[in-house]
Structures are given as C-alpha cells and as structure tokens.
Amino acid sequence: LSIQADNLVKPMNFQLDSEVEALRLKARAFVADTVLPLELDPSNFDEHENISQEVLEKARKKAKESNLWAPQMPKDRGGMGLNCQAMAVIYEEANHSIFGPAVMNCAAPDDGNMFVLNRVGTASQKTRWLQPIIDGAVRSAFAMTEPQPGGGSDPSMILTTAEKQGDRYVVQGRKWFITGAGVAQHFILVAKTSDDPRKGLTALLFDRDQPGWEIVRRIPIMGPEEHGGHCELAFDGLEIPEENVLMNEGDGLKVTQIRLGTARLTHCMRWLGLAKRSLQIARTYVGEREGFGIKLADRESVQLKLGEAAMAIDVGRLLTMRAAWALDQGSRARKEVSMAKIQVADTLQLAVDTAIQLCGARGYSKDTVLEWIYRYARQARLVDGASEVHKMVLNRFLSVEGQDFWRWSASNLGE
C-alpha cells in the first residue's frame, strides 16, 4: 500500500478560520479594555468575592453592545452561534479575567443549563425557561447532588422523589451544593420517579417563586464563589406540572449526560484562561524582580517551573480542543471529555501554584488575583465528577477497547 503524504486524511484541524480568529482577538481586546480594569477596584467585588451585581450589569451591557454575549447560544436567540471548538477559543479568552465569563454570559451554572435547555427543550419550554437566561434577565441552577446517602457522582443513588399525582409531580427530598441556587430563578431538578435502574430519574423545571421548597442554607466554602453560592435545598411538597418535564419521564439520566458532557468541557475552556493568566502574572514579576544580582527570569530553576506549566497548559488545550471537535461531530466524547477534565483541573492547580511560588509573598497576598485563583482552582478536581471518577471512566474504556483505546480517528473508516 503506497500512501502519498499529500493524500493523508486530516480529520482534526485545529487551525482557526478567519472569523473565529477575529472573534478571539475581539474578545481578548474586550476583556483587556473593559473587564480586567474592574478587578483593580475592591469596591467592584461583592461580599462573596465575585463581581458585584451593579458593576456586572453595566459590563454585561457593553458585552451585548460588542456582540460578545452568550457564545454557546444560537444567533436567533441573541447568542453568538458558535460551535464547541469556537467556544473553546472564546471561553479561554473570557476567563483571562476572573469576571470575564459572568460578563459574557458563559459562566457556570447558567452555561450548562442554557446548553441543555436549547438542546432538548420544547419550543414553549425554551420561551419560558431558556430565553430569560440567555437575555440575562434571570439566573439558573441545576439541582442534582444530594447529601449522604443520596446521589452525587453516582446519579443512581438519588433519593429525592417526584411522585406523579394527576397532572403534577410532587417533590420530596433534599439537595446540596447546588451552585447558584441563592440567586437562581429557574431550576432544573433531577428526581426519582421510579425504581428502574436506567429510566428511574426525571428532569423537571421549576421556578423560585413556587411554594413547597426552601433554601436551608448557603454552604460556606473555601471560596471565592459563583453568584448564588452553593446551597442546600429542602423539598416538601413542591408541585411541578407535567409540561415542565424535560424530554420525557424517565429521561433524567439522559438529560444529565447531555448537560454534563459539554458543561465539563466548558469548565476546562475557562480554567485554561485562568491558568494562562496565572503564568502571565508570574512571568511579568520574574522579568522585573532581581535577587543576588540576577533577574529571577534568568535563573534556571525559574525557567524550569515556567516551562513545565506552559507545556501542561498546551497539553490541556489540545485535549480540550480534541474533545470539542468530537462533540461537534456528534459524539458523546465521554473518553475525550474525561481526559481533558483530569488534565486541565491538574494544570490549573499547577499553574497558579507555580505563579504564587515565583511571586513569593506578593503572590500570596491580595495584591494580585493569584490567591483568588488558587482557592477557586481547588474545586476543579471535584466539580462535575471528581478526577478519580473520570479515571475510572477511562479504565472502563480501556477494559472494553484494549489497544483500540489509543486508536487514531479516521474519517474514511466511519469513526
């Protein structure tokens, strides 16, 4: 078999087209000129160390005027209409600032909720529940995780029930660590509707103003926090009409998988922006700081640290883009997303820890955002599935696929 180099199949191409590159540069300039300066004024932060609501609304108005709003949503709904690969580029630029994703309406948990509602919601559900989130009129939350002995990384353990009574579901149970619940108006709830191991869960939509539930507490965390924090919820007779079921009864696990596949990857996209920001702060500092007659940047030990972190970031970017490409091809990309999630979570921790070490006391202080990013970074190995869970997923693929675990994608073979 003779194969000419010019005829080799190249199914994965990470070269940006001119339109995406223009958007990337536009997003970079917007963040640099409009968003980054907001970090410098302590009065722009709320009591939970995120951008204050008044400042956020002004910045969001500018993002909309710049057509840098809701990158993941269709243009006819007011978004940018980007596919997953283009999203990876824009999200990374957005999170060069700790405020960027919130300003551009691509922050968790709204990001994942918008995606799944747009993907599986009916026309009326999109009008009622999705469009206000896209517009920035309301925030949302995804209520799945429960206290022991309920479900966490294993959804089959969910104990919160939604019992069908006539044309309504009556909810009883408890959820916790529900991100954004403190300010959310629209909720997606995953509850048990039968004992079927595969079809026993159902996803339902409810509004903050409905009776029959309460926020028990906003759980204190290491912080900083997303808007609305991480809350514990109690349900005692919340009634949800059957038209608020997402997909069909029994499709709750499917809804969860659709949401989390992309949501896990958009976390990676944002975290890469924070990792690059951390290294930028460190590089600026070591390029100026001198000790014992030499700049820190000229010391081999410093160069080794920066080089290791830079390589880890690029590995994370490639894995993230590969997973984004797979999602764009219609794959569930479970293996690819898990690899990216593990790598990028570790990389964010490495990058910001390296930056703090190189910046010394200044990095540990609040004179830079490094300590903010450091505390935020620790959650990366926990949220949307702990790293150990994703490694178990990879081992399951390895057990089934054997040597084919490392196969190359070949479009002419239908993969």
Sequence and secondary structure as in RCSB ss.txt:
>XXXX:A:sequence
LSIQADNLVKPMNFQLDSEVEALRLKARAFVADTVLPLELDPSNFDEHENISQEVLEKARKKAKESNLWAPQMPK
DRGGMGLNCQAMAVIYEEANHSIFGPAVMNCAAPDDGNMFVLNRVGTASQKTRWLQPIIDGAVRSAFAMTEPQPG
GGSDPSMILTTAEKQGDRYVVQGRKWFITGAGVAQHFILVAKTSDDPRKGLTALLFDRDQPGWEIVRRIPIMGPE
EHGGHCELAFDGLEIPEENVLMNEGDGLKVTQIRLGTARLTHCMRWLGLAKRSLQIARTYVGEREGFGIKLADRE
SVQLKLGEAAMAIDVGRLLTMRAAWALDQGSRARKEVSMAKIQVADTLQLAVDTAIQLCGARGYSKDTVLEWIYR
YARQARLVDGASEVHKMVLNRFLSVEGQDFWRWSASNLGE
>XXXX:A:secstr
    GGG          HHHHHHHHHHHHHIIIIIGGGGG GGGB TTSSB HHHHHHHHHHHHHTT S TTS G
GGTS    HHHHHHHHHHHTTSTTHHHHTT  TTHHHHHHHHHHH  HHHIIIIIHHHHHTS  EEEE   STTS
 SS GGG   EEEEETTEEEEEEEEEEEETTTT SEEEEEEE SS TTT EEEEEEETT SSEEEEEE   SS  
 TT EEEEEEEEEEEEGGGEESSTT HHHHHHHHHHHHHHHHHHHHHHHHHHHHHHHHHHHHH EETTEEGGGSH
HHHHHHHHHHHHHHHHHHHHHHHHHHHHTT   HHHHHHHHHHHHHHHHHHHHHHHHHHTHHHHSTTSSHHHHHH
HHGGGGTTTS HHHHHHHHHHHHHHHGGGGG    GGGT 
